[in-house]
Amino acid sequence: MMKFRTLLLAAGALACLPAVAQAAPRPWMLPSETMFAGTGNEWLTVDAAISSDLFYFDHPGQNWEPVITAPDGSSVTAENRTVGKLRETFDVPVTAKGSYKIAITNVMVMGGYMLNGERKMLPRGTTPATLAAAIPQGATDVQTAQASTRIETFVSAGEPTRDAFKLTGKGLEMMPVTHPNDAAVGEPATFQFLLDGKPAAGLDVTAIPGGVRYRQDLKQMDAKTDAEGKVTLTWPDAGMYWVSVSTGGRRGGEGGPGGQPGGPGSAAGGQPAQAGGEGQGAPRPPMGPPQNRATYAMTIEVQG
């Protein structure tokens, strides 16, 4: 009886705690290590996943193809790549001194067309390469937009270098002012974000430390990029941080940005989620054409 009463009291105490909103799924990579000695025969293992709790596995695994850039700018092939039920893993040989950039990119096409007097939506998972085949003959009023996602993490062997940080000029990208492997507690770190190669001004930047499963407070830091697309963050604690920025709306006329990167309505999640909501059956304003949107997320380790 005493044990049962204790359980009831514990349940009551939990019910009194403030409710924590269920987070939208977030895409991320988690390196096993970010700093190596640079002996030439070291290995890095990376986990890649989408999850609500950062750096835990609670969503289906994704078949992502990593792009690894070596310190001299050349490409490195991921080894032992495996896509499991809840995560993807791969190994990276760390054979050269300097900094490696590990990226996962995804570009989806959303939108629709008119066919025989009806509005049809593009199939979920349409890409630029499959767009032509996805639009049938006779379709009119074709409206499309791209949703791009970029996920990155960085490791260094010996002293950090910068040759791996080359821009593609597509989607949202990060150019470090402060090297990601130089992040330290109490020290400001500055990063520049660019959209299609141009400074991305006025974008909201979110930084969240890992371990959210074990605390009520997300410890989320919010900032905004300046006119040059730069943002400065000062880290309060050591550990792994997820930093994210996004731009673009779901459809013209809806206003506001799309969903969290990797969640419903994002490039990693495929087609945008249908607007639903409050007051089903109530008249809604007409939706405009789809808008391009882009998301960027990186994982960096802050040293104590």
C-alpha positions, 0 to 999 in steps of 0.5 A: 500500500505504501508503494502504491501511495508513493506512486500516486504522489509522484504522479500528482507531482508530475501533473503539477509541473508546467507543460512542455510543448511537443517540439517539432522534429529537428534534423541533426548530425552528431559526431563522436568527436570534434577534435582529433590529434591528427596522427593520420590514422583516426576515425570519426563516427557520425549519427544522423537523425530526425528527432523531437528530443535533440540527439536522441533517436525517436523518428524513422531513419533517413536515407541521407547521402553525406557529403564530406569535404577534406581539409584540402577541399577534396571529397572523402567517401563515407564508410560503413554507412548504415540506415537503421530504423531510427538513425543513419550512421557512417564512419569518416577516416581522419587521415589529414590535418585540418578541418573537415566539413560533413554535410547532408543536403536535400532539395524537394519540389512542392506545388501543383497544377491544373488538370481537367479542371482540378487542382492536383498536388505534386507527389510527395518526394518530388525532386528537381530531377523528377519534376518533369516526370511528375507533371502529366501532359495537358497540365496547366497553371503549374506552380512550383517552389523548392524547399532545401535543407542543409545539415552540417557538422565539423571536426578538426585534426590538429589546428582548425583550417578553413579550406573546407568552407567553400560555398555552393551558392545554393540554399542557406549556407554558413560561412564561419567568422569564428571557426565552429571548432573554436567555440568555447564557454563565455566566448562570443562566436560569430557566423555568417549565413548566406541565401543563394550566395548573398547575405541572409539578413533579418533571419531568426537563429535558434541555438539549443544545447543537447539533453532536452529530454532531461530538463524542462527548460530548453535553454534556447538562445534566440538571435537574428542575423544583421544586414551582413547575415552575421549573428553572434552567440555567446555560449553559457555552458559546454556541450553539443549545440544545435543551431538552426535558421530558416527562411521562406513561407509555405504559400504566398498569402499565408505569411510566416516561415514554414515548419521546423527543419526536418518536420512536417512541411520542411524539405526533410519532411517532403511536401508541406503539411496541409494547413489545418486547424482552428475552426475546421469548416470555417472559410479560409483565404485563398492560398497563393503560389508556393514559395521557396524556403530553405533551412540550415542546421549545424551541430557544434561542440562548445568546449568548457 
